[in-house]
Amino acid sequence: MECKRNPKKIWQYVNRHTKSKTDIGDLKWHDKNGDEKIAESNDGKATILQNFFSSAYSTLLNLTTSLTLHLLGRMCKSTAQPSQ
């Protein structure tokens, strides 16, 4: 009946016994030649994930930068025209 008087105790017990650590599984990827590779080591997995996410975000950054420059260019043209 301890858990009815102190429910925190039961949750401490549950949390202590239900935590699990899982590793990231092996990652399959294709090199520049199109050959399938498998990253098994933690360092290899980290490198593959870093390459993937850095290329995804740099592409997004380039698109955002291009759009911003395009919009700024249009704004500058519209403000440079004399008003009638």
Secondary structure, DSSP 4 states (H G I P E B T S, - for coil): -HHHH-HHHHHHHHHHHH----PPPPEEEE-TTS-EEEE-SHHHHHHHHHHHHHHHHHHHHHHHHHHHHHHHHHHHHHHHSPP-
